[in-house]
Amino acid sequence: MPAVPSRLREHPLLIAGLWLGVVAAVVAAVAPGRVLVEGPARRGFEVTSIDLPQGILVVFVVLAAVIAAAALLPQLWVRLVGITAVWGIVVTSSLMMIIGRSNDRFASETDLTLRSGGWLLAAALGIALVASVLALIGFRTVAEPPAVPVDELGNALTAPTTSGHATAALVLGICSTLAPLLAVPAGAFGLLGMRQIDLSNGHRTGRGMAVAGLVLGIVWMSIWGLLLGLSVFVVTPTGQ
């Protein structure tokens, strides 16, 4: 297995993004057991608070391990899973904040105050967003020319075929409309498909699908990232 410094030179943005994702997971792992938010109770005049369950620690530890493995191992699928896991920190941290801020123990439509657990999750979310972007941009460098059977004169024995990466990008891009976790792999496959087509010397087609998947992935990453990020600060309890 190549040394880490060697892979960092070959794929600097990808590896840096993955290790930054590990940092995000470690920051998030400190939050369980701490107070997320506090505010006026639904009944009475006292102040109440919501703690982040200790059990969620397991999720962040697993995410950290998966992302670290992706930074250390060269396999394409491992790195793709690692990038998705970085984005999973964004989704998980946001969902924990939404659940905490919308808890019916708080008075309806009241302003809530973030506490240490909440600020840690917010920090992890921000770090993971940056890590996702870096890793996604760097993922393009792992593409390799497709294997094409040739005769003794070097002529291709098969007709040009559609890039599987381009097809996957389009499908995942469409599905990311409803599934936030799929936005990152959609963008990753789009970049990978475009690069593979460039390296194929005309033996792979499907650039339009790759571009569409990339655009959909980026658009839905932006939308989901904005919505989930804002939820950390703006979601209020309904009191129902």
Contacts in CASP RR format, 6 or more apart in sequence:
PFRMAT RR
TARGET T0000
AUTHOR 0000-0000-0000
METHOD contacts of the structure
MODEL  1
MPAVPSRLREHPLLIAGLWLGVVAAVVAAVAPGRVLVEGPARRGFEVTSI
DLPQGILVVFVVLAAVIAAAALLPQLWVRLVGITAVWGIVVTSSLMMIIG
RSNDRFASETDLTLRSGGWLLAAALGIALVASVLALIGFRTVAEPPAVPV
DELGNALTAPTTSGHATAALVLGICSTLAPLLAVPAGAFGLLGMRQIDLS
NGHRTGRGMAVAGLVLGIVWMSIWGLLLGLSVFVVTPTGQ
1 72 0 8 1.000
1 73 0 8 1.000
1 74 0 8 1.000
2 74 0 8 1.000
4 15 0 8 1.000
4 71 0 8 1.000
4 72 0 8 1.000
7 15 0 8 1.000
7 74 0 8 1.000
8 15 0 8 1.000
8 16 0 8 1.000
10 141 0 8 1.000
11 138 0 8 1.000
11 141 0 8 1.000
11 142 0 8 1.000
12 138 0 8 1.000
13 134 0 8 1.000
13 135 0 8 1.000
13 137 0 8 1.000
13 138 0 8 1.000
13 141 0 8 1.000
14 79 0 8 1.000
14 134 0 8 1.000
14 135 0 8 1.000
14 138 0 8 1.000
14 139 0 8 1.000
14 141 0 8 1.000
14 142 0 8 1.000
15 71 0 8 1.000
16 134 0 8 1.000
17 86 0 8 1.000
17 130 0 8 1.000
17 131 0 8 1.000
17 132 0 8 1.000
17 134 0 8 1.000
17 135 0 8 1.000
18 67 0 8 1.000
18 68 0 8 1.000
18 70 0 8 1.000
18 71 0 8 1.000
18 79 0 8 1.000
18 82 0 8 1.000
18 83 0 8 1.000
18 86 0 8 1.000
18 131 0 8 1.000
18 135 0 8 1.000
19 68 0 8 1.000
19 71 0 8 1.000
20 127 0 8 1.000
20 130 0 8 1.000
20 131 0 8 1.000
20 134 0 8 1.000
21 67 0 8 1.000
21 86 0 8 1.000
21 89 0 8 1.000
21 127 0 8 1.000
21 128 0 8 1.000
21 131 0 8 1.000
21 135 0 8 1.000
22 64 0 8 1.000
22 67 0 8 1.000
22 68 0 8 1.000
22 71 0 8 1.000
23 127 0 8 1.000
23 131 0 8 1.000
24 86 0 8 1.000
24 89 0 8 1.000
24 124 0 8 1.000
24 125 0 8 1.000
24 126 0 8 1.000
24 127 0 8 1.000
24 128 0 8 1.000
24 131 0 8 1.000
25 60 0 8 1.000
25 61 0 8 1.000
25 63 0 8 1.000
25 64 0 8 1.000
25 67 0 8 1.000
25 89 0 8 1.000
25 124 0 8 1.000
25 128 0 8 1.000
26 60 0 8 1.000
26 64 0 8 1.000
27 120 0 8 1.000
27 123 0 8 1.000
27 124 0 8 1.000
27 127 0 8 1.000
28 60 0 8 1.000
28 63 0 8 1.000
28 89 0 8 1.000
28 92 0 8 1.000
28 93 0 8 1.000
28 120 0 8 1.000
28 121 0 8 1.000
28 124 0 8 1.000
29 57 0 8 1.000
29 60 0 8 1.000
29 61 0 8 1.000
29 64 0 8 1.000
30 120 0 8 1.000
31 52 0 8 1.000
31 56 0 8 1.000
31 116 0 8 1.000
31 117 0 8 1.000
31 118 0 8 1.000
31 120 0 8 1.000
31 121 0 8 1.000
31 124 0 8 1.000
32 52 0 8 1.000
32 53 0 8 1.000
32 54 0 8 1.000
32 55 0 8 1.000
32 56 0 8 1.000
32 57 0 8 1.000
32 60 0 8 1.000
33 51 0 8 1.000
33 52 0 8 1.000
33 53 0 8 1.000
33 54 0 8 1.000
33 117 0 8 1.000
34 51 0 8 1.000
34 52 0 8 1.000
34 115 0 8 1.000
34 116 0 8 1.000
34 117 0 8 1.000
34 118 0 8 1.000
34 120 0 8 1.000
35 49 0 8 1.000
35 50 0 8 1.000
35 51 0 8 1.000
35 115 0 8 1.000
35 116 0 8 1.000
35 117 0 8 1.000
35 118 0 8 1.000
36 49 0 8 1.000
36 50 0 8 1.000
36 51 0 8 1.000
36 52 0 8 1.000
36 96 0 8 1.000
36 97 0 8 1.000
36 100 0 8 1.000
36 101 0 8 1.000
36 114 0 8 1.000
36 115 0 8 1.000
36 117 0 8 1.000
36 118 0 8 1.000
36 121 0 8 1.000
37 49 0 8 1.000
37 50 0 8 1.000
37 97 0 8 1.000
37 100 0 8 1.000
37 101 0 8 1.000
37 112 0 8 1.000
37 113 0 8 1.000
37 114 0 8 1.000
37 115 0 8 1.000
37 118 0 8 1.000
38 47 0 8 1.000
38 48 0 8 1.000
38 49 0 8 1.000
38 50 0 8 1.000
38 112 0 8 1.000
38 113 0 8 1.000
38 115 0 8 1.000
39 47 0 8 1.000
39 48 0 8 1.000
39 49 0 8 1.000
39 106 0 8 1.000
39 107 0 8 1.000
39 110 0 8 1.000
39 111 0 8 1.000
39 112 0 8 1.000
39 113 0 8 1.000
40 46 0 8 1.000
40 47 0 8 1.000
40 48 0 8 1.000
40 106 0 8 1.000
40 107 0 8 1.000
40 110 0 8 1.000
41 47 0 8 1.000
41 48 0 8 1.000
41 105 0 8 1.000
41 106 0 8 1.000
41 107 0 8 1.000
42 104 0 8 1.000
42 105 0 8 1.000
42 106 0 8 1.000
42 107 0 8 1.000
42 108 0 8 1.000
42 237 0 8 1.000
42 239 0 8 1.000
48 105 0 8 1.000
48 106 0 8 1.000
49 115 0 8 1.000
50 100 0 8 1.000
50 101 0 8 1.000
50 103 0 8 1.000
50 105 0 8 1.000
52 96 0 8 1.000
52 117 0 8 1.000
52 118 0 8 1.000
52 121 0 8 1.000
56 92 0 8 1.000
56 96 0 8 1.000
59 92 0 8 1.000
60 89 0 8 1.000
60 92 0 8 1.000
63 85 0 8 1.000
63 86 0 8 1.000
63 88 0 8 1.000
63 89 0 8 1.000
63 92 0 8 1.000
66 81 0 8 1.000
66 82 0 8 1.000
66 85 0 8 1.000
67 82 0 8 1.000
67 85 0 8 1.000
67 86 0 8 1.000
69 78 0 8 1.000
69 82 0 8 1.000
70 78 0 8 1.000
70 79 0 8 1.000
70 81 0 8 1.000
70 82 0 8 1.000
70 83 0 8 1.000
70 85 0 8 1.000
73 79 0 8 1.000
76 142 0 8 1.000
79 139 0 8 1.000
79 142 0 8 1.000
80 139 0 8 1.000
80 185 0 8 1.000
80 188 0 8 1.000
82 135 0 8 1.000
83 132 0 8 1.000
83 135 0 8 1.000
83 136 0 8 1.000
83 139 0 8 1.000
83 184 0 8 1.000
83 185 0 8 1.000
83 188 0 8 1.000
84 181 0 8 1.000
84 184 0 8 1.000
84 185 0 8 1.000
86 128 0 8 1.000
86 131 0 8 1.000
86 132 0 8 1.000
86 135 0 8 1.000
86 184 0 8 1.000
87 128 0 8 1.000
87 132 0 8 1.000
87 180 0 8 1.000
87 181 0 8 1.000
87 183 0 8 1.000
87 184 0 8 1.000
87 221 0 8 1.000
88 128 0 8 1.000
88 181 0 8 1.000
89 124 0 8 1.000
89 125 0 8 1.000
89 128 0 8 1.000
90 125 0 8 1.000
90 126 0 8 1.000
90 128 0 8 1.000
90 129 0 8 1.000
90 132 0 8 1.000
90 225 0 8 1.000
90 228 0 8 1.000
90 229 0 8 1.000
91 180 0 8 1.000
91 181 0 8 1.000
91 224 0 8 1.000
91 228 0 8 1.000
93 121 0 8 1.000
93 122 0 8 1.000
93 124 0 8 1.000
93 125 0 8 1.000
93 128 0 8 1.000
93 232 0 8 1.000
94 125 0 8 1.000
94 225 0 8 1.000
94 228 0 8 1.000
94 229 0 8 1.000
94 231 0 8 1.000
94 232 0 8 1.000
95 228 0 8 1.000
96 121 0 8 1.000
97 118 0 8 1.000
97 121 0 8 1.000
97 122 0 8 1.000
97 231 0 8 1.000
97 232 0 8 1.000
97 235 0 8 1.000
98 231 0 8 1.000
98 235 0 8 1.000
101 112 0 8 1.000
101 231 0 8 1.000
101 232 0 8 1.000
101 235 0 8 1.000
101 236 0 8 1.000
101 237 0 8 1.000
102 235 0 8 1.000
102 236 0 8 1.000
102 237 0 8 1.000
102 238 0 8 1.000
103 237 0 8 1.000
104 237 0 8 1.000
104 238 0 8 1.000
104 239 0 8 1.000
104 240 0 8 1.000
105 237 0 8 1.000
106 112 0 8 1.000
106 236 0 8 1.000
106 237 0 8 1.000
106 239 0 8 1.000
107 237 0 8 1.000
107 239 0 8 1.000
108 236 0 8 1.000
108 237 0 8 1.000
108 238 0 8 1.000
108 239 0 8 1.000
108 240 0 8 1.000
109 236 0 8 1.000
109 237 0 8 1.000
109 238 0 8 1.000
109 239 0 8 1.000
110 236 0 8 1.000
110 237 0 8 1.000
111 236 0 8 1.000
112 236 0 8 1.000
112 237 0 8 1.000
114 122 0 8 1.000
114 232 0 8 1.000
114 233 0 8 1.000
118 232 0 8 1.000
121 232 0 8 1.000
122 232 0 8 1.000
122 233 0 8 1.000
125 228 0 8 1.000
125 229 0 8 1.000
125 232 0 8 1.000
129 225 0 8 1.000
132 184 0 8 1.000
132 221 0 8 1.000
136 184 0 8 1.000
136 187 0 8 1.000
136 188 0 8 1.000
136 191 0 8 1.000
136 221 0 8 1.000
137 191 0 8 1.000
138 191 0 8 1.000
139 188 0 8 1.000
139 191 0 8 1.000
139 192 0 8 1.000
140 191 0 8 1.000
140 192 0 8 1.000
140 194 0 8 1.000
140 195 0 8 1.000
141 195 0 8 1.000
142 192 0 8 1.000
143 191 0 8 1.000
143 192 0 8 1.000
143 193 0 8 1.000
143 195 0 8 1.000
143 196 0 8 1.000
143 199 0 8 1.000
144 196 0 8 1.000
144 199 0 8 1.000
145 196 0 8 1.000
145 199 0 8 1.000
145 200 0 8 1.000
145 201 0 8 1.000
146 163 0 8 1.000
146 196 0 8 1.000
146 199 0 8 1.000
146 200 0 8 1.000
146 203 0 8 1.000
146 204 0 8 1.000
148 156 0 8 1.000
148 157 0 8 1.000
148 158 0 8 1.000
148 200 0 8 1.000
148 203 0 8 1.000
149 156 0 8 1.000
149 157 0 8 1.000
149 158 0 8 1.000
150 156 0 8 1.000
150 157 0 8 1.000
151 157 0 8 1.000
156 203 0 8 1.000
158 203 0 8 1.000
160 200 0 8 1.000
160 202 0 8 1.000
160 203 0 8 1.000
160 204 0 8 1.000
160 205 0 8 1.000
161 203 0 8 1.000
161 204 0 8 1.000
161 205 0 8 1.000
162 204 0 8 1.000
162 205 0 8 1.000
162 206 0 8 1.000
162 209 0 8 1.000
163 193 0 8 1.000
163 196 0 8 1.000
163 197 0 8 1.000
163 200 0 8 1.000
163 204 0 8 1.000
163 205 0 8 1.000
163 206 0 8 1.000
163 209 0 8 1.000
163 210 0 8 1.000
164 193 0 8 1.000
165 189 0 8 1.000
165 190 0 8 1.000
165 192 0 8 1.000
165 193 0 8 1.000
165 196 0 8 1.000
165 210 0 8 1.000
166 189 0 8 1.000
166 190 0 8 1.000
166 193 0 8 1.000
166 194 0 8 1.000
166 197 0 8 1.000
166 204 0 8 1.000
166 206 0 8 1.000
166 207 0 8 1.000
166 208 0 8 1.000
166 209 0 8 1.000
166 210 0 8 1.000
166 213 0 8 1.000
167 206 0 8 1.000
167 209 0 8 1.000
168 185 0 8 1.000
168 189 0 8 1.000
169 186 0 8 1.000
169 187 0 8 1.000
169 188 0 8 1.000
169 189 0 8 1.000
169 190 0 8 1.000
169 192 0 8 1.000
169 193 0 8 1.000
169 209 0 8 1.000
169 210 0 8 1.000
169 212 0 8 1.000
169 213 0 8 1.000
169 214 0 8 1.000
170 209 0 8 1.000
170 210 0 8 1.000
170 212 0 8 1.000
170 213 0 8 1.000
170 216 0 8 1.000
172 182 0 8 1.000
172 185 0 8 1.000
172 186 0 8 1.000
172 187 0 8 1.000
172 189 0 8 1.000
172 213 0 8 1.000
172 217 0 8 1.000
173 182 0 8 1.000
173 183 0 8 1.000
173 186 0 8 1.000
173 187 0 8 1.000
173 212 0 8 1.000
173 213 0 8 1.000
173 216 0 8 1.000
173 217 0 8 1.000
173 220 0 8 1.000
174 216 0 8 1.000
175 182 0 8 1.000
175 186 0 8 1.000
176 182 0 8 1.000
176 183 0 8 1.000
176 186 0 8 1.000
176 216 0 8 1.000
176 217 0 8 1.000
176 220 0 8 1.000
176 221 0 8 1.000
176 224 0 8 1.000
177 216 0 8 1.000
177 220 0 8 1.000
180 220 0 8 1.000
180 224 0 8 1.000
180 225 0 8 1.000
180 228 0 8 1.000
183 216 0 8 1.000
183 217 0 8 1.000
183 218 0 8 1.000
183 220 0 8 1.000
183 221 0 8 1.000
183 224 0 8 1.000
184 217 0 8 1.000
184 221 0 8 1.000
186 213 0 8 1.000
186 214 0 8 1.000
186 216 0 8 1.000
186 217 0 8 1.000
186 220 0 8 1.000
187 213 0 8 1.000
187 214 0 8 1.000
187 216 0 8 1.000
187 217 0 8 1.000
187 218 0 8 1.000
187 221 0 8 1.000
189 210 0 8 1.000
189 213 0 8 1.000
190 210 0 8 1.000
190 211 0 8 1.000
190 213 0 8 1.000
190 214 0 8 1.000
191 210 0 8 1.000
191 214 0 8 1.000
193 204 0 8 1.000
193 210 0 8 1.000
194 207 0 8 1.000
194 210 0 8 1.000
194 211 0 8 1.000
194 214 0 8 1.000
196 204 0 8 1.000
197 204 0 8 1.000
197 205 0 8 1.000
197 206 0 8 1.000
197 207 0 8 1.000
197 210 0 8 1.000
END
